[in-house]
Amino acid sequence: MTPVIGAPRAGEIGEVAGVSTRTVSRFLSGRVQVSDTTKRRIETAMRELGYGTTRFGVISLHGASRGILEKIFRGIVEAARDTEHEITLTDVVPNGDGVASSILAAMAKQAREGVGGFVVVSTHEDVVRAVQEFDGEVPVVLALDDDNEFASVGIDSYNGAVQATRHLLALGHTRLAFVAGPRTLGHAQARERAFLRSLEEAGVAPVAIVDGDWSARSGLGAGRRLRDTDATAVFCASDQMALGLMHAYSEVGKHAPDDISVVGYDDDDGAAYFAPPLTTVRQDYAEVGRRSYVTLVGLARGERRRSLHLVPELVVRSSTGEASGSSPARVG
């Protein structure tokens, strides 16, 4: 196997190319543009030295959804197929110093070992800050984030939540509740903002907002609170919370969509097999992986940073129906 490109070998590349180690490091990191002439000299030196294989690392924070992470990783691997790039997956367990320091330590260690760049999968605010503080010599792409300062590939959670809320409004629902995700996560915040903004634009006040943590257990608790309100529809910020919520309603003989319309978010693998099948917002996590890989390779080649925002898709199934005594309305 050919050697792995990494920052520790920047001096060797620079010596052959006739440029400084710092210039090589900047080129490899993608953080600073170099002239076309310098770029060609570095690339020629790399080929002469046999640096044909780059190892990229995928880093995720422990506790991230296995299903989501697997789809992102599969997309990265598919995009890297037929290349000489090696892909490694690291699950970072936070140490006593906290999330940010744990991520930084993992990235720094792997960079010293020759990893040529990272895809960091997380929307946790501390993780984003850690990436912002990372001063290694390799490029980094944030997956599932919309950071404008760093290269990132995200899914527009705000857009997806607008689609979901407008769907319920169009069915004639005016008494809507929301089950929120963890407030430390940017995409959870975006879904809640979109829900409230969409109701405001329609002149409708929310019945209630209940905190959740993505899990079916938290959805069950939320459902037990909401089933005693006059809400006719509930938008849950994750499919698992929607599952728990529908179970809570079924405990008292209430079922979707006749007694309550329910929308989830993510289109989990089992969402189409809920009882009833769940209306939800589909996110293409494999495409996030593919785009993250392409973006990372571009950075490693000296391309400019860019942020990509994929648009999710509303998938209408039978967990939602018209509000009692209402006809579908045109919204937005």
C-alpha positions in Angstrom: 0.0 0.0 0.0 1.3 3.5 -0.8 2.0 5.8 2.2 -0.6 7.9 3.8 -0.6 11.7 3.4 -0.5 13.6 6.6 0.7 16.8 8.2 3.8 15.2 9.7 5.2 14.6 6.2 4.6 18.2 5.0 8.3 19.0 5.4 9.3 16.1 3.1 6.8 17.2 0.5 8.0 20.8 0.8 11.6 19.9 0.3 10.9 18.1 -3.0 8.5 20.8 -4.2 10.9 23.6 -3.2 8.4 25.4 -1.0 8.1 25.8 2.8 6.5 23.3 5.1 4.0 25.9 6.1 2.9 26.3 2.5 2.4 22.5 2.1 0.4 22.4 5.4 -1.8 25.2 4.2 -2.4 23.5 0.9 -3.3 20.2 2.5 -5.6 21.8 5.0 -7.5 23.8 2.3 -7.6 26.8 4.7 -5.5 29.0 2.5 -5.4 29.3 -1.3 -2.0 28.8 -3.0 -1.1 29.8 -6.5 -1.7 27.4 -9.4 2.1 27.1 -9.9 2.7 26.2 -6.3 -0.2 23.8 -6.3 1.2 21.9 -9.3 4.6 21.8 -7.6 3.2 20.3 -4.4 1.0 17.8 -6.3 4.0 16.7 -8.4 6.1 16.3 -5.3 3.4 14.2 -3.7 3.2 11.9 -6.7 7.0 11.5 -6.8 7.0 10.6 -3.1 4.3 8.0 -3.6 1.7 9.8 -1.4 -1.3 8.3 -3.3 -3.5 7.2 -0.4 -5.2 9.6 2.0 -6.8 8.4 5.2 -9.9 10.4 6.3 -11.5 10.1 9.6 -15.2 10.2 10.5 -15.7 11.3 14.1 -19.0 11.1 15.9 -20.0 11.9 19.5 -20.9 8.8 21.5 -24.7 8.5 21.8 -25.5 9.7 18.3 -28.3 7.8 16.6 -26.7 4.6 15.3 -29.2 4.5 12.4 -28.4 8.1 11.3 -24.6 7.6 11.7 -24.7 4.3 9.8 -26.4 6.0 6.8 -24.0 8.9 6.8 -21.0 6.5 7.0 -22.5 4.4 4.2 -22.8 7.5 2.0 -19.2 8.4 2.7 -17.9 4.9 1.9 -20.0 4.7 -1.3 -18.6 8.1 -2.4 -15.0 6.9 -1.7 -15.5 3.7 -3.6 -13.0 3.2 -6.4 -10.6 5.7 -4.8 -7.5 5.1 -2.8 -8.9 6.9 0.2 -9.2 5.0 3.5 -12.1 5.8 5.8 -12.1 5.2 9.5 -15.0 5.7 12.0 -14.3 6.9 15.6 -16.9 7.0 18.3 -15.8 9.6 20.8 -16.8 9.0 24.5 -16.5 12.3 26.4 -13.9 12.3 29.2 -14.0 14.2 32.4 -12.9 17.4 30.7 -16.1 17.6 28.6 -17.3 17.1 25.1 -15.2 19.8 23.4 -11.8 18.6 24.8 -12.6 15.0 24.0 -13.3 15.8 20.3 -10.2 18.0 20.1 -8.0 15.3 21.6 -9.3 12.6 19.2 -8.8 14.9 16.2 -5.3 15.9 17.3 -4.2 12.4 17.9 -5.4 11.1 14.6 -3.9 14.1 12.7 -0.5 13.2 14.3 -1.0 9.7 13.0 -1.4 10.9 9.5 -5.2 11.3 9.0 -5.6 13.8 6.1 -9.0 15.2 7.1 -12.2 14.8 9.1 -15.9 14.6 8.8 -17.3 15.4 12.2 -20.9 14.2 12.7 -22.7 16.1 15.4 -24.9 19.1 16.0 -24.0 19.5 19.6 -23.0 23.1 20.3 -19.9 22.0 22.2 -18.8 19.9 19.3 -19.2 22.7 16.8 -17.1 24.9 19.1 -14.5 22.3 19.3 -14.2 22.2 15.5 -13.9 25.9 15.5 -11.0 25.8 17.9 -9.2 23.0 16.1 -5.9 24.3 14.8 -4.6 21.1 13.2 -3.1 21.0 9.8 -6.0 19.1 8.2 -9.4 20.1 6.7 -12.6 19.5 8.6 -16.2 19.2 7.3 -19.2 19.4 9.7 -21.9 17.0 8.9 -25.5 17.8 9.9 -24.5 21.4 10.7 -25.1 24.6 8.9 -22.0 26.5 10.1 -21.1 29.4 7.8 -17.5 29.7 8.9 -16.5 26.1 8.3 -17.2 23.7 5.5 -20.5 21.9 6.3 -23.2 19.8 4.9 -26.5 20.1 6.7 -30.2 19.3 6.2 -32.5 22.3 6.4 -34.4 21.4 9.6 -36.3 24.7 9.5 -37.6 24.0 6.0 -38.7 20.5 7.0 -40.5 21.7 10.1 -42.3 24.4 8.0 -43.5 21.7 5.6 -44.8 19.6 8.5 -46.6 22.4 10.3 -48.2 23.8 7.1 -49.4 20.3 6.3 -51.3 20.2 9.5 -52.7 23.7 9.0 -53.8 22.8 5.5 -55.8 19.9 7.0 -57.7 22.5 9.0 -56.0 22.0 12.4 -55.9 25.2 14.5 -55.1 23.6 17.9 -51.6 22.3 17.4 -48.9 21.1 20.0 -45.2 20.5 19.5 -42.9 18.0 21.2 -39.4 19.5 21.0 -36.0 17.9 20.9 -33.0 18.7 23.1 -32.5 22.5 23.2 -28.7 22.2 23.1 -29.0 21.0 19.5 -29.2 23.5 16.7 -31.5 21.4 14.5 -33.9 20.9 17.4 -34.0 24.6 17.9 -34.6 25.2 14.2 -37.6 22.8 14.2 -39.2 24.6 17.1 -38.6 28.0 15.6 -40.2 26.9 12.3 -43.2 25.5 14.1 -43.8 28.7 16.0 -43.2 30.9 13.0 -45.5 28.9 10.8 -48.3 29.2 13.4 -47.7 32.9 13.8 -48.0 33.5 10.1 -51.3 31.6 10.1 -52.6 33.6 13.1 -52.7 30.5 15.3 -51.4 30.1 18.8 -49.8 26.8 19.9 -51.7 24.7 22.4 -48.5 23.6 24.1 -44.8 22.9 23.7 -43.4 19.9 25.6 -39.7 19.1 25.9 -38.4 15.7 24.7 -35.1 14.0 24.1 -35.7 12.2 20.8 -36.7 9.0 22.5 -40.0 7.1 22.4 -40.0 7.3 26.2 -40.0 11.1 26.2 -42.8 11.0 23.5 -44.8 8.7 25.8 -44.5 11.3 28.6 -45.4 14.1 26.3 -48.4 12.2 25.0 -49.7 11.6 28.5 -49.6 15.4 29.1 -51.1 16.4 25.8 -53.9 13.9 25.6 -55.8 15.9 28.2 -55.5 19.1 26.2 -57.7 20.2 23.3 -54.9 19.7 20.7 -56.2 18.0 17.5 -52.7 17.7 16.0 -49.2 17.2 17.4 -45.9 17.7 15.5 -43.1 15.7 17.1 -39.5 16.6 16.3 -38.5 12.9 15.9 -40.2 9.8 14.8 -39.4 8.0 18.0 -41.2 10.6 20.0 -44.1 10.4 17.7 -44.2 6.6 18.3 -44.3 7.1 22.1 -46.9 9.8 21.8 -49.3 7.7 19.8 -48.9 4.9 22.3 -49.8 7.4 25.1 -53.0 8.3 23.3 -53.9 4.7 22.6 -53.8 4.0 26.3 -57.0 6.1 26.7 -58.6 4.8 23.5 -57.5 7.7 21.3 -55.9 6.9 17.9 -54.4 8.7 14.9 -55.7 10.1 12.8 -59.4 10.1 14.0 -58.7 11.5 17.4 -55.3 13.1 16.9 -53.1 13.8 13.8 -49.4 13.1 14.4 -46.4 14.2 12.3 -42.9 12.9 13.1 -39.4 13.8 11.8 -36.6 11.8 10.2 -38.5 9.0 8.4 -36.9 6.2 10.5 -36.6 2.8 8.8 -39.7 1.7 10.7 -41.8 4.8 10.3 -43.8 3.4 7.4 -44.8 0.4 9.7 -46.1 2.3 12.7 -49.8 1.8 13.4 -50.9 3.8 11.5 -48.0 4.5 9.2 -46.4 7.8 10.2 -46.5 11.1 8.3 -43.0 12.4 8.7 -40.1 14.5 7.2 -37.6 12.4 5.3 -33.9 13.3 5.6 -31.4 11.8 3.2 -28.5 11.0 5.6 -26.6 8.9 3.0 -26.5 12.0 0.7 -25.1 14.0 3.6 -22.4 11.5 3.8 -21.7 11.6 0.1 -21.6 15.4 0.0 -19.4 15.6 3.1 -16.9 13.3 1.5 -16.8 15.3 -1.8 -16.5 18.5 0.2 -13.6 17.1 2.3 -11.8 15.9 -0.8 -12.2 19.3 -2.3 -10.7 21.0 0.7 -7.8 18.6 0.7 -7.2 19.7 -2.9 -7.2 23.4 -2.0 -10.8 24.3 -2.9 -12.6 27.0 -0.9 -14.9 26.2 2.0 -18.6 26.0 1.4 -21.8 25.2 3.2 -24.4 22.9 1.6 -28.0 22.8 2.8 -30.0 19.8 1.6 -33.8 20.1 1.5 -35.9 17.4 3.4 -39.1 15.9 2.0 -42.5 15.7 3.7 -43.8 12.1 3.4 -47.6 12.0 3.9 -49.0 8.8 5.3 -52.1 7.9 7.3 -51.3 9.3 10.8 -52.6 12.7 9.7 -56.1 13.6 8.6 -58.5 16.5 8.3 -59.6 18.3 11.5 -63.1 17.4 12.5 -65.6 19.6 10.6 -62.8 21.1 8.4 -62.0 21.1 4.8 -58.4 21.2 3.5 -57.1 24.7 3.3 -54.5 26.3 1.2 -51.5 27.4 3.3 -48.4 29.4 2.2 
